């Protein structure tokens, strides 16, 4: 069969936001699916985030669309257009896993959750004219069955630079949509499998796509130990509490080539964190950042505004606290209640959702009624914090505040600041 994989978008062009991404790469989701696809199928990829266009006049036997909430409307538009032409359409991903019945209105079949077992079954059923309306992974996929992502080039799309060592997150933060696909059951791929996949990368730099590499500290320590001699550089996500308690893990990450830990601080208000079952301890924030910086590793902080305990004063106090911590870079967003999450359910039951136009669910729009401020105040103040943080002078200060003369670290900080500045600038329009 001739299969088209489509990553829909609604106008945000990666190439215009990020000059380091002028090289188009196969989306990681598709690289994983292609690895599961029998070789006798012919594969094409279109990622609209690069400004590429779907050719509705080409012949395809199957169109597979990944569906994030902010791109759901566009995904449905593409699906409807192909189905009118008699082409079989399958939709999967975070949004469709949360709202499969909605997605089914626009697709011949919907993949719910993980795909290692369901995707090959779907292809076989389609070839035998027995396609089912839904393919749901009922039990967590055995991590030994997760293959290395496809690393080949597909026409103008170069190989992906992501690696996944673990899957699932047991912490169930109420705003997080990871549960929709990966679930809460934490699983670890065999370390030898992960090491061999990293060795296969032609590039020196890559990114771990795991929600967190601090869930099983001993596993990650062993992984980092095995990575020491590979000569790679990488970024990864971790939890502030665990990093604070495991300085050896930080040291090993540096020795393995870690350039930066991405940490979801989310808020400096403990009440806000508690309200969404985020287990961070604010009292650990500064100490943890100091420990990580001591080893010459960067820290990117992720922050959200709009929790029920947030007030107007939260914006200025957060910015002051971030600057005091001397983070290398920070990213700001508005709390977004994605379908399938407890926050979405609660806001819906309370009548606080302002819209179910999914294109508005994009981290920089306010789609619910905040508790202690107006919708406009939440948006305008988040935008103001981002604008001040990413002023030219503040970006320069963060970049040269190096603590040493490590050129690689300086380069990483510069790149992270410029990349996030470009993204934030586009999202908030300043």
HELIX and SHEET records of a PDB file:
HELIX    1   1 UNK A   14  UNK A   17  1                                   4    
HELIX    2   2 UNK A   19  UNK A   21  5                                   3    
HELIX    3   3 UNK A   28  UNK A   36  1                                   9    
HELIX    4   4 UNK A   48  UNK A   50  5                                   3    
HELIX    5   5 UNK A   69  UNK A   71  5                                   3    
HELIX    6   6 UNK A   72  UNK A   84  1                                  13    
HELIX    7   7 UNK A   94  UNK A   98  1                                   5    
HELIX    8   8 UNK A  100  UNK A  104  1                                   5    
HELIX    9   9 UNK A  118  UNK A  127  1                                  10    
HELIX   10  10 UNK A  143  UNK A  145  5                                   3    
HELIX   11  11 UNK A  178  UNK A  181  1                                   4    
HELIX   12  12 UNK A  191  UNK A  200  1                                  10    
HELIX   13  13 UNK A  217  UNK A  227  1                                  11    
HELIX   14  14 UNK A  240  UNK A  245  1                                   6    
HELIX   15  15 UNK A  247  UNK A  256  1                                  10    
HELIX   16  16 UNK A  270  UNK A  275  1                                   6    
HELIX   17  17 UNK A  282  UNK A  284  5                                   3    
HELIX   18  18 UNK A  285  UNK A  294  1                                  10    
HELIX   19  19 UNK A  313  UNK A  325  1                                  13    
HELIX   20  20 UNK A  342  UNK A  349  1                                   8    
HELIX   21  21 UNK A  358  UNK A  360  5                                   3    
HELIX   22  22 UNK A  375  UNK A  389  1                                  15    
HELIX   23  23 UNK A  392  UNK A  400  1                                   9    
HELIX   24  24 UNK A  407  UNK A  428  1                                  22    
SHEET    1   A 6 UNK A  42  UNK A  47  0                                        
SHEET    2   A 6 UNK A   2  UNK A   7  1                                        
SHEET    3   A 6 UNK A  62  UNK A  66  1                                        
SHEET    4   A 6 UNK A  88  UNK A  92  1                                        
SHEET    5   A 6 UNK A 109  UNK A 112  1                                        
SHEET    6   A 6 UNK A 134  UNK A 136  1                                        
SHEET    1   B 6 UNK A 162  UNK A 163  0                                        
SHEET    2   B 6 UNK A 205  UNK A 208  1                                        
SHEET    3   B 6 UNK A 233  UNK A 238  1                                        
SHEET    4   B 6 UNK A 258  UNK A 266  1                                        
SHEET    5   B 6 UNK A 298  UNK A 305  1                                        
SHEET    6   B 6 UNK A 329  UNK A 334  1                                        
SHEET    1   C 2 UNK A 166  UNK A 167  0                                        
SHEET    2   C 2 UNK A 187  UNK A 188 -1                                        
END                                                                             
